[in-house]
């Protein structure tokens, strides 16, 4: 037996002695990894041959060191982060040197320090990157692109195919990485709202590919070390969209008056026996069912037997059960339209896909696609076209410090009318029209770590027109109950003062008690010239700037299509007029607010 083949403990003892061996064995993984690198560096400066004290020669061969793998996430609500953390853990279990980071915590120039970049990315708003990814997203598309030759990458995107810019952030990053010279480890995977199975498969494929890459480039094994600094909550509720809590609806109350153009409701749900915990800024997911009349109409048009057994997501159900409880009928996406077109060629449907898709999906549902295409298909072909029902998320409008055993929602009953009839929003109709007080509904809590009150008593500015007031009701309840001394300024808007001033009495009481420092109201239809919250921001621009400069946090909740953009433009104008910044400086100022978590948005 040669010296190279001796047992490690014997060899180590001969080389450095039992006492030092024992000390090395007591080191943790990170210390061992550092020590191995340190020793490798020393070895480079030594003579090529080393000798034992008894003159037995040992030939030591080291493999070419390989750079660690970067697991990177761009996450708005935490889903992309959760997938990245699972991938990171899977890499650790295989002994692969990996680092877990948020896109907020890495610079463009540092990307070259890794052998592979494994990115999970959600898409926010209308194709926009999450707030934490804004800086890296801008940098990676700038003229100073990183040189990434020799690096491999894999990208997983999270999105909602009912939006036009589906998984745009993931697509952007994948393109930029390739343009920088990185080679594709795996083709990008773009996940819809039912992403779990795809994500699990992607993780397995990525780990397998990374293992093959490591084996091909290095014969040694790696100690897995994380410098991510990620802290996870020690306890997480066991309820989720696949295992919702069956809660009792306590209150369903319309809170807009007669004559209002909006039908807004306040809903209270009992969670006393659930053990559910939530924080202001979190959302509640509602598991809703389709309307009976909608299901019956589809079955009648297509002349199906409602009791026919069909396979949906690897399980057998009666057709009517699938259409009522399992399949999405109120949201449509381009993929389902194209699949329908393949089964039932239609010039009208072709035109919609090619030119009018965005406008069409806002006003129509799957039943309208059926009426346009007039398909001749089987029940199984029908359900194969459909995606699972997406839980609807609503900003929680209560603080658990105030209402320990309840969760409150504020929502509009959504309806649109097209040439085929009136179409209703899934969950808003289910909650306010189908259910009654005392009925049960499946719920779960969706954490929103990017929309949270500051832990300090810093001042806050809240912009929440319409149902966007929901989380700010929770914020104010929380600050009152916890006796937080921070100043609070609310901007609220709606069509009419008399019919649409949501939670008017509560807001007045918050003002009287001093919890609410200031309120600015914009009732757009009560004057000849329409006045919105962004106009009120500009009117109060001097004071808004003073609050921001004194450390205020700025929050926006509500419509992402117009309101959120208009509010941001108002902020940019305030930064220029009150702060003396040019346009680029103002945009940089807002970007820094986002990076500092002082500009947070919950928009939809």
C-alpha positions as CSV (number, residue, x, y, z in Angstrom):
1,X,0.0,0.0,0.0
2,X,1.4,3.4,-1.0
3,X,1.3,6.5,1.2
4,X,-1.4,7.9,-1.0
5,X,-3.7,5.0,-0.3
6,X,-3.3,5.1,3.5
7,X,-6.4,6.0,5.6
8,X,-6.8,9.7,6.0
9,X,-6.6,9.7,9.8
10,X,-3.2,7.8,9.7
11,X,-1.8,10.1,7.0
12,X,-3.0,13.3,8.8
13,X,-1.5,12.1,12.0
14,X,1.8,11.4,10.3
15,X,1.8,14.8,8.7
16,X,0.6,17.2,11.4
17,X,0.0,15.2,14.6
18,X,-3.1,14.0,16.5
19,X,-3.6,17.2,18.4
20,X,-3.9,19.4,15.2
21,X,-6.1,16.7,13.6
22,X,-8.5,16.9,16.5
23,X,-8.6,20.7,16.2
24,X,-9.3,20.5,12.4
25,X,-12.1,18.0,13.0
26,X,-13.8,20.4,15.4
27,X,-14.1,23.1,12.7
28,X,-17.5,23.9,11.1
29,X,-18.1,23.6,7.3
30,X,-17.4,27.2,6.6
31,X,-14.1,27.2,8.6
32,X,-13.0,24.0,6.8
33,X,-13.7,25.5,3.4
34,X,-11.7,28.6,4.3
35,X,-8.8,26.4,5.7
36,X,-8.7,24.3,2.5
37,X,-8.4,27.4,0.4
38,X,-5.7,28.9,2.7
39,X,-3.7,25.7,2.6
40,X,-4.0,25.5,-1.2
41,X,-2.6,29.0,-1.4
42,X,0.4,28.0,0.8
43,X,1.0,24.9,-1.3
44,X,1.4,27.0,-4.4
45,X,4.4,28.7,-2.8
46,X,6.1,25.5,-1.6
47,X,8.5,23.1,-3.4
48,X,6.8,20.5,-5.5
49,X,7.7,17.6,-3.2
50,X,6.8,17.2,0.4
51,X,8.5,14.8,2.9
52,X,7.3,13.1,6.0
53,X,9.4,13.0,9.1
54,X,10.2,9.4,8.4
55,X,11.3,10.3,4.9
56,X,8.3,8.6,3.2
57,X,7.5,10.7,0.1
58,X,3.8,11.8,-0.4
59,X,2.7,13.1,-3.8
60,X,-0.2,15.5,-3.4
61,X,-2.4,16.2,-6.4
62,X,-4.9,19.1,-6.3
63,X,-7.7,19.6,-8.9
64,X,-8.2,23.0,-10.5
65,X,-10.5,24.9,-8.1
66,X,-13.9,25.7,-9.4
67,X,-15.8,28.8,-8.5
68,X,-19.0,28.5,-6.5
69,X,-22.5,28.4,-7.9
70,X,-24.7,31.5,-7.4
71,X,-28.4,31.0,-6.6
72,X,-30.0,34.3,-7.2
73,X,-33.6,35.4,-6.7
74,X,-35.7,38.4,-7.8
75,X,-38.7,38.2,-5.6
76,X,-41.6,40.5,-4.8
77,X,-43.8,38.5,-2.5
78,X,-41.5,35.7,-1.6
79,X,-42.3,32.8,-4.0
80,X,-39.2,33.2,-6.1
81,X,-37.1,33.5,-3.0
82,X,-38.7,30.3,-1.6
83,X,-37.8,28.3,-4.8
84,X,-34.3,29.7,-4.7
85,X,-33.9,28.6,-1.1
86,X,-35.1,25.1,-2.0
87,X,-32.6,24.9,-4.9
88,X,-29.8,26.1,-2.6
89,X,-30.6,23.4,0.0
90,X,-30.7,20.8,-2.7
91,X,-27.2,21.9,-3.9
92,X,-25.9,21.8,-0.3
93,X,-27.1,18.2,0.1
94,X,-25.1,17.2,-3.0
95,X,-21.9,18.8,-1.5
96,X,-21.8,21.6,-4.1
97,X,-20.3,25.0,-3.1
98,X,-23.2,27.4,-3.5
99,X,-24.1,31.0,-2.5
100,X,-27.6,32.3,-2.1
101,X,-28.3,36.0,-2.7
102,X,-31.0,38.4,-3.5
103,X,-30.6,40.5,-6.6
104,X,-30.5,43.4,-4.2
105,X,-27.3,42.1,-2.7
106,X,-25.1,41.6,-5.7
107,X,-23.3,43.9,-8.1
108,X,-23.0,43.4,-11.8
109,X,-19.2,43.1,-11.6
110,X,-19.5,40.2,-9.1
111,X,-21.4,37.9,-11.4
112,X,-18.2,36.7,-13.1
113,X,-17.0,35.3,-9.7
114,X,-19.3,32.2,-10.1
115,X,-19.2,29.1,-12.2
116,X,-23.0,29.2,-12.7
117,X,-25.9,31.6,-12.2
118,X,-29.2,30.0,-11.2
119,X,-31.9,32.7,-11.2
120,X,-35.5,32.6,-10.0
121,X,-37.4,35.7,-11.0
122,X,-41.0,37.0,-10.6
123,X,-42.5,39.7,-12.8
124,X,-44.1,42.7,-11.1
125,X,-46.7,45.0,-12.5
126,X,-46.7,45.2,-16.3
127,X,-43.5,43.3,-17.1
128,X,-41.5,45.2,-14.5
129,X,-38.8,43.6,-12.3
130,X,-39.4,43.3,-8.5
131,X,-38.2,46.3,-6.6
132,X,-35.2,44.4,-5.3
133,X,-34.1,43.6,-8.8
134,X,-34.4,47.1,-10.3
135,X,-30.8,48.1,-9.9
136,X,-29.3,44.8,-11.3
137,X,-31.9,44.7,-14.1
138,X,-30.8,48.2,-15.2
139,X,-27.1,47.4,-14.8
140,X,-27.2,44.2,-16.8
141,X,-28.7,46.0,-19.8
142,X,-26.4,49.0,-19.5
143,X,-23.3,49.6,-21.7
144,X,-21.2,48.2,-18.9
145,X,-22.4,44.6,-19.4
146,X,-20.5,42.0,-17.4
147,X,-18.3,39.6,-19.3
148,X,-19.7,36.2,-18.5
149,X,-17.8,33.9,-20.8
150,X,-17.3,30.5,-19.3
151,X,-20.3,30.8,-17.0
152,X,-23.5,28.8,-17.3
153,X,-27.0,29.9,-16.3
154,X,-30.5,28.6,-15.8
155,X,-33.5,30.8,-15.3
156,X,-37.0,30.1,-13.8
157,X,-39.7,32.7,-14.1
158,X,-42.9,33.1,-12.1
159,X,-45.8,34.9,-13.7
160,X,-49.5,35.0,-14.6
161,X,-50.3,34.1,-18.2
162,X,-53.4,36.2,-18.1
163,X,-51.1,39.3,-18.2
164,X,-49.6,40.4,-21.5
165,X,-45.9,40.5,-20.3
166,X,-45.9,37.0,-18.9
167,X,-42.6,36.3,-17.0
168,X,-41.0,39.3,-18.7
169,X,-38.4,39.7,-15.9
170,X,-37.1,36.1,-16.3
171,X,-37.0,36.5,-20.1
172,X,-35.0,39.8,-19.7
173,X,-32.4,38.3,-17.4
174,X,-32.1,35.2,-19.6
175,X,-31.4,37.3,-22.6
176,X,-29.0,39.6,-20.8
177,X,-27.0,36.7,-19.4
178,X,-26.7,35.1,-22.8
179,X,-25.7,38.4,-24.4
180,X,-23.0,38.7,-21.7
181,X,-21.4,35.5,-22.9
182,X,-22.9,33.0,-20.4
183,X,-24.0,29.7,-21.9
184,X,-27.4,28.1,-21.2
185,X,-27.3,25.3,-18.7
186,X,-31.0,24.7,-19.1
187,X,-33.6,26.4,-21.3
188,X,-35.6,28.9,-19.3
189,X,-38.7,27.6,-17.5
190,X,-41.6,30.0,-17.4
191,X,-44.2,29.1,-14.7
192,X,-47.8,30.2,-14.5
193,X,-49.7,30.6,-11.2
194,X,-49.6,26.8,-10.6
195,X,-45.9,26.7,-10.5
196,X,-45.0,24.1,-7.8
197,X,-44.6,21.0,-9.9
198,X,-42.6,22.8,-12.6
199,X,-40.4,24.4,-9.9
200,X,-39.7,21.0,-8.3
201,X,-38.7,19.5,-11.6
202,X,-36.6,22.5,-12.5
203,X,-34.7,22.2,-9.2
204,X,-34.0,18.5,-9.8
205,X,-32.8,19.1,-13.4
206,X,-30.6,22.0,-12.3
207,X,-28.9,20.1,-9.6
208,X,-28.3,17.2,-11.9
209,X,-26.8,19.4,-14.6
210,X,-24.6,21.2,-12.0
211,X,-23.4,17.9,-10.7
212,X,-22.4,16.8,-14.2
213,X,-20.6,20.1,-14.8
214,X,-18.7,19.9,-11.5
215,X,-17.7,16.2,-12.2
216,X,-16.5,17.2,-15.7
217,X,-14.4,20.0,-14.4
218,X,-13.1,18.8,-11.0
219,X,-12.6,15.4,-9.4
220,X,-12.7,16.7,-5.9
221,X,-15.8,17.1,-3.7
222,X,-16.9,20.4,-2.4
223,X,-18.0,21.6,1.0
224,X,-21.2,23.5,0.7
225,X,-21.1,27.0,2.3
226,X,-23.7,29.8,2.3
227,X,-22.9,33.4,2.7
228,X,-26.4,34.4,1.9
229,X,-27.3,35.9,5.3
230,X,-30.9,34.9,4.7
231,X,-33.0,34.6,7.8
232,X,-36.1,32.6,7.7
233,X,-39.1,32.6,10.0
234,X,-39.0,29.9,12.5
235,X,-42.7,29.1,12.2
236,X,-44.8,29.0,9.1
237,X,-48.5,28.3,9.0
238,X,-49.4,24.9,7.5
239,X,-52.2,26.3,5.4
240,X,-51.6,27.2,1.8
241,X,-53.5,27.2,-1.5
242,X,-53.2,23.4,-1.6
243,X,-54.3,23.0,2.0
244,X,-56.5,26.0,2.8
245,X,-58.2,26.6,6.2
246,X,-62.0,26.3,6.1
247,X,-63.0,29.5,7.8
248,X,-66.5,30.9,8.6
249,X,-67.6,34.2,7.0
250,X,-68.9,36.4,9.8
251,X,-69.8,39.6,8.1
252,X,-70.6,40.7,4.5
253,X,-71.4,44.4,4.4
254,X,-71.6,46.8,1.5
255,X,-69.9,50.0,2.4
256,X,-70.6,52.2,-0.6
257,X,-73.9,54.0,-0.7
258,X,-76.8,54.0,-3.0
259,X,-76.0,55.6,-6.3
260,X,-72.2,54.8,-6.1
261,X,-70.6,53.6,-9.3
262,X,-68.8,51.0,-7.2
263,X,-70.1,48.1,-5.2
264,X,-67.5,47.8,-2.4
265,X,-67.8,45.3,0.4
266,X,-66.3,44.8,3.9
267,X,-65.9,41.1,4.7
268,X,-64.9,39.6,8.1
269,X,-63.7,36.0,8.4
270,X,-63.4,34.0,11.6
271,X,-60.0,32.4,12.1
272,X,-60.1,31.7,15.9
273,X,-59.6,28.0,15.7
274,X,-56.9,28.1,12.9
275,X,-53.8,29.3,14.7
276,X,-53.2,31.5,11.6
277,X,-50.9,34.5,12.1
278,X,-50.5,37.5,9.8
279,X,-48.9,40.9,9.7
280,X,-50.1,44.2,8.3
281,X,-49.3,44.2,4.6
282,X,-50.0,40.5,4.1
283,X,-52.7,39.2,1.9
284,X,-55.4,36.5,2.3
285,X,-55.9,34.0,-0.5
286,X,-59.5,33.0,-1.2
287,X,-60.3,29.6,-2.7
288,X,-63.4,30.4,-4.8
289,X,-65.8,28.3,-7.0
290,X,-67.3,29.2,-10.3
291,X,-70.9,30.3,-10.6
292,X,-73.4,27.4,-11.2
293,X,-75.0,29.3,-14.0
294,X,-71.7,29.8,-15.8
295,X,-70.8,26.1,-15.5
296,X,-74.3,25.0,-16.7
297,X,-74.1,27.3,-19.7
298,X,-70.8,25.9,-20.9
299,X,-72.1,22.3,-20.5
300,X,-75.3,23.2,-22.3
301,X,-73.5,24.9,-25.3
302,X,-71.1,22.0,-25.8
303,X,-73.8,19.4,-25.1
304,X,-71.8,17.5,-22.5
305,X,-72.9,15.1,-19.8
306,X,-72.1,16.9,-16.5
307,X,-71.4,13.5,-14.8
308,X,-68.9,12.3,-17.4
309,X,-65.6,11.4,-15.8
310,X,-62.6,13.4,-16.9
311,X,-58.9,13.5,-15.9
312,X,-57.8,16.8,-14.5
313,X,-54.3,17.2,-13.0
314,X,-53.8,13.5,-12.7
315,X,-57.1,12.9,-10.9
316,X,-60.5,11.7,-12.1
317,X,-63.6,13.9,-11.4
318,X,-67.1,14.4,-12.8
319,X,-67.0,17.1,-15.5
320,X,-69.2,19.4,-13.5
321,X,-67.0,19.2,-10.5
322,X,-64.0,20.2,-12.5
323,X,-65.8,23.2,-14.1
324,X,-67.2,24.4,-10.8
325,X,-64.3,23.8,-8.3
326,X,-61.1,23.1,-10.2
327,X,-60.8,24.9,-13.5
328,X,-60.3,28.5,-14.2
329,X,-63.1,29.9,-16.3
330,X,-63.0,33.7,-15.5
331,X,-59.4,34.4,-16.6
332,X,-58.1,33.5,-20.0
333,X,-54.7,33.6,-21.5
334,X,-53.1,33.5,-24.9
335,X,-52.1,29.9,-24.6
336,X,-55.6,28.7,-24.0
337,X,-56.8,30.8,-27.0
338,X,-54.2,29.3,-29.3
339,X,-55.1,25.7,-28.1
340,X,-58.7,26.4,-28.8
341,X,-57.8,27.7,-32.2
342,X,-56.0,24.5,-33.0
343,X,-59.1,22.5,-32.1
344,X,-61.6,24.9,-33.8
345,X,-60.1,27.2,-36.5
346,X,-61.7,30.6,-36.3
347,X,-60.8,33.8,-38.2
348,X,-62.3,35.9,-35.4
349,X,-60.2,34.1,-32.7
350,X,-57.1,34.4,-34.9
351,X,-57.6,38.1,-35.1
352,X,-58.1,38.4,-31.4
353,X,-54.8,36.5,-30.7
354,X,-52.8,38.6,-33.2
355,X,-54.1,42.1,-32.5
356,X,-56.7,42.5,-29.7
357,X,-55.6,40.1,-27.0
358,X,-55.0,42.6,-24.2
359,X,-58.3,44.4,-24.7
360,X,-60.2,41.1,-25.2
361,X,-59.1,39.5,-21.9
362,X,-60.2,42.5,-19.9
363,X,-63.8,42.2,-21.0
364,X,-64.3,38.5,-21.7
365,X,-64.1,35.1,-20.1
366,X,-63.8,31.5,-21.3
367,X,-67.5,31.2,-22.1
368,X,-67.1,33.9,-24.6
369,X,-64.2,32.1,-26.3
370,X,-66.5,29.0,-26.6
371,X,-69.2,31.2,-28.2
372,X,-66.8,32.6,-30.7
373,X,-65.0,29.4,-31.6
374,X,-68.1,27.1,-31.6
375,X,-65.7,24.1,-31.0
376,X,-66.6,20.5,-31.6
377,X,-64.6,18.8,-28.9
378,X,-64.8,16.1,-26.2
379,X,-65.2,16.8,-22.5
380,X,-61.6,15.7,-22.0
381,X,-60.3,18.1,-24.7
382,X,-62.2,20.9,-22.9
383,X,-60.6,20.3,-19.5
384,X,-57.2,19.9,-21.1
385,X,-57.5,23.5,-22.3
386,X,-58.1,24.8,-18.8
387,X,-55.8,25.8,-16.1
388,X,-56.4,25.3,-12.3
389,X,-58.4,28.0,-10.5
390,X,-56.0,30.7,-9.3
391,X,-56.6,31.7,-5.7
392,X,-57.5,35.4,-5.5
393,X,-55.4,37.5,-3.1
394,X,-56.7,40.4,-1.2
395,X,-54.8,42.9,1.0
396,X,-55.8,42.3,4.6
397,X,-57.6,45.3,6.0
398,X,-57.1,44.5,9.7
399,X,-54.3,44.2,12.2
400,X,-54.2,41.0,14.3
401,X,-53.2,43.2,17.2
402,X,-56.7,44.7,17.0
403,X,-58.8,41.8,15.7
404,X,-57.0,38.7,17.1
405,X,-59.3,36.1,15.7
406,X,-60.5,37.7,12.5
407,X,-59.2,38.7,9.1
408,X,-60.9,41.5,7.2
409,X,-61.1,42.2,3.5
410,X,-62.1,45.2,1.5
411,X,-63.1,44.4,-2.1
412,X,-65.1,45.5,-5.1
413,X,-67.7,43.3,-6.6
414,X,-66.3,43.1,-10.1
415,X,-68.5,42.9,-13.2
416,X,-68.1,43.8,-16.9
417,X,-70.7,43.7,-19.7
418,X,-69.8,42.6,-23.2
419,X,-71.8,41.7,-26.3
420,X,-72.4,38.2,-24.9
421,X,-73.7,39.3,-21.4
422,X,-72.5,40.3,-18.0
423,X,-69.3,38.7,-16.6
424,X,-68.4,38.6,-12.9
425,X,-65.1,38.4,-11.1
426,X,-64.6,35.0,-9.6
427,X,-63.8,35.6,-5.9
428,X,-65.6,38.9,-5.6
429,X,-68.9,37.4,-6.8
430,X,-68.3,34.2,-4.8
431,X,-67.7,36.1,-1.5
432,X,-70.3,38.8,-1.8
433,X,-73.1,37.1,-3.8
434,X,-72.8,33.3,-3.5
435,X,-71.9,33.0,0.2
436,X,-73.8,34.2,3.2
437,X,-72.8,35.0,6.7
438,X,-72.2,31.7,8.5
439,X,-71.0,29.9,5.3
440,X,-67.5,28.5,5.0
441,X,-64.7,29.5,2.6
442,X,-61.2,28.1,2.1
443,X,-58.4,30.6,2.9
444,X,-54.7,30.9,3.5
445,X,-52.3,33.7,4.3
446,X,-49.9,35.0,1.6
447,X,-46.9,36.7,3.3
448,X,-45.7,40.0,1.7
449,X,-42.3,40.8,3.1
450,X,-41.9,43.7,0.6
451,X,-44.9,45.6,2.0
452,X,-44.3,46.1,5.7
453,X,-44.5,48.8,8.3
454,X,-41.1,50.0,9.5
455,X,-40.1,48.5,12.9
456,X,-39.2,52.0,14.1
457,X,-41.5,55.0,14.7
458,X,-40.6,56.5,11.3
459,X,-43.3,58.6,9.7
460,X,-45.3,56.9,6.9
461,X,-47.2,58.3,3.9
462,X,-49.9,56.0,2.6
463,X,-51.5,56.4,-0.9
464,X,-54.5,54.1,-1.2
465,X,-57.5,55.2,-3.4
466,X,-60.6,52.9,-3.5
467,X,-60.0,49.5,-2.1
468,X,-56.3,50.4,-1.9
469,X,-57.1,51.7,1.5
470,X,-57.3,48.1,2.8
471,X,-53.7,47.6,4.1
472,X,-53.6,51.2,5.4
473,X,-56.6,50.5,7.7
474,X,-54.5,47.6,9.0
475,X,-51.4,49.9,9.4
476,X,-53.4,52.4,11.4
477,X,-55.0,49.8,13.6
478,X,-51.6,48.3,14.2
479,X,-49.9,51.6,15.1
480,X,-52.7,52.6,17.4
481,X,-52.8,49.2,19.2
482,X,-49.0,49.0,19.6
483,X,-48.9,52.7,20.6
484,X,-46.4,53.5,17.9
485,X,-45.6,57.3,18.0
486,X,-44.8,57.6,14.3
487,X,-46.7,60.2,12.2
488,X,-49.1,58.8,9.6
489,X,-50.4,60.6,6.5
490,X,-53.2,59.1,4.4
491,X,-54.1,60.0,0.8
492,X,-57.4,58.5,-0.2
493,X,-59.6,58.9,-3.2
494,X,-62.8,57.6,-4.8
495,X,-65.6,59.0,-7.0
496,X,-67.9,60.7,-4.5
497,X,-67.6,61.9,-0.9
498,X,-71.2,61.0,0.0
499,X,-71.3,57.4,-1.3
500,X,-67.6,56.3,-1.6
501,X,-65.8,57.5,1.5
502,X,-64.7,54.1,2.7
503,X,-64.3,53.7,6.5
504,X,-65.1,57.4,7.0
505,X,-66.0,57.1,10.7
506,X,-62.9,55.1,11.4
507,X,-60.7,57.6,9.6
508,X,-62.3,60.5,11.5
509,X,-61.7,58.7,14.8
510,X,-58.0,58.0,13.9
511,X,-57.7,61.8,13.3
512,X,-59.3,62.7,16.6
513,X,-57.1,60.3,18.5
514,X,-54.0,61.6,16.8
515,X,-53.0,58.2,15.3
516,X,-53.7,59.7,11.9
517,X,-51.6,62.9,11.6
518,X,-53.1,64.1,8.3
519,X,-55.5,63.0,5.6
520,X,-55.7,64.3,2.1
521,X,-58.9,63.4,0.1
522,X,-59.6,63.3,-3.6
523,X,-63.2,62.7,-4.7
524,X,-62.9,62.8,-8.5
525,X,-66.5,63.2,-9.5
526,X,-67.5,65.9,-7.0
527,X,-66.0,68.7,-9.1
528,X,-66.0,69.7,-12.8
529,X,-62.3,68.9,-13.0
530,X,-61.4,65.4,-11.9
531,X,-59.1,65.3,-9.0
532,X,-57.1,62.2,-8.1
533,X,-54.6,61.3,-5.4
534,X,-51.6,62.2,-7.6
535,X,-53.0,65.7,-7.8
536,X,-53.2,65.9,-4.0
537,X,-49.7,64.8,-3.7
538,X,-48.5,67.6,-6.0
539,X,-50.6,70.1,-4.1
540,X,-48.9,69.0,-0.9
541,X,-45.5,68.6,-2.6
542,X,-43.5,70.8,-0.2
543,X,-44.7,68.9,2.8
544,X,-44.4,65.5,1.1
545,X,-40.8,66.3,0.4
546,X,-40.2,67.4,3.9
547,X,-41.6,64.1,5.2
548,X,-39.4,62.1,2.8
549,X,-36.3,64.0,3.7
550,X,-37.1,63.3,7.4
551,X,-37.1,59.6,6.8
552,X,-40.7,58.9,5.9
553,X,-41.7,55.6,4.3
554,X,-43.9,55.9,1.2
555,X,-46.6,53.3,0.4
556,X,-48.9,52.8,-2.6
557,X,-51.7,50.3,-2.9
558,X,-54.2,49.9,-5.7
559,X,-54.4,49.9,-9.5
560,X,-51.1,49.2,-11.3
561,X,-52.3,50.2,-14.7
562,X,-52.8,54.0,-14.2
563,X,-52.8,55.1,-10.5
564,X,-49.5,53.6,-9.5
565,X,-47.8,55.1,-12.6
566,X,-49.4,58.5,-12.0
567,X,-48.3,58.5,-8.4
568,X,-44.8,57.7,-9.3
569,X,-44.7,60.5,-11.9
570,X,-46.0,62.9,-9.2
571,X,-43.2,61.8,-6.9
572,X,-40.6,62.4,-9.6
573,X,-42.0,65.9,-10.1
574,X,-41.9,66.6,-6.4
575,X,-38.3,65.4,-6.2
576,X,-37.4,67.8,-9.1
577,X,-39.4,70.8,-7.9
578,X,-38.9,70.5,-4.2
579,X,-35.5,68.7,-4.1
580,X,-33.9,70.6,-7.0
581,X,-33.0,67.4,-8.8
582,X,-32.9,66.9,-12.5
583,X,-34.9,64.1,-14.1
584,X,-32.1,61.5,-13.8
585,X,-31.4,62.6,-10.2
586,X,-35.1,62.3,-9.3
587,X,-35.3,58.8,-10.8
588,X,-32.2,57.8,-8.9
589,X,-33.7,59.2,-5.7
590,X,-36.8,57.1,-6.1
591,X,-34.7,54.0,-6.9
592,X,-32.8,54.5,-3.7
593,X,-36.0,54.8,-1.8
594,X,-37.0,51.4,-3.2
595,X,-33.7,49.9,-2.4
596,X,-33.9,51.2,1.2
597,X,-37.5,49.7,1.4
598,X,-38.8,53.2,2.0
599,X,-40.9,53.1,-1.2
600,X,-43.1,50.0,-1.2
601,X,-46.0,49.1,-3.5
602,X,-48.8,46.6,-3.4
603,X,-50.3,47.0,-6.8
604,X,-52.6,44.8,-8.9
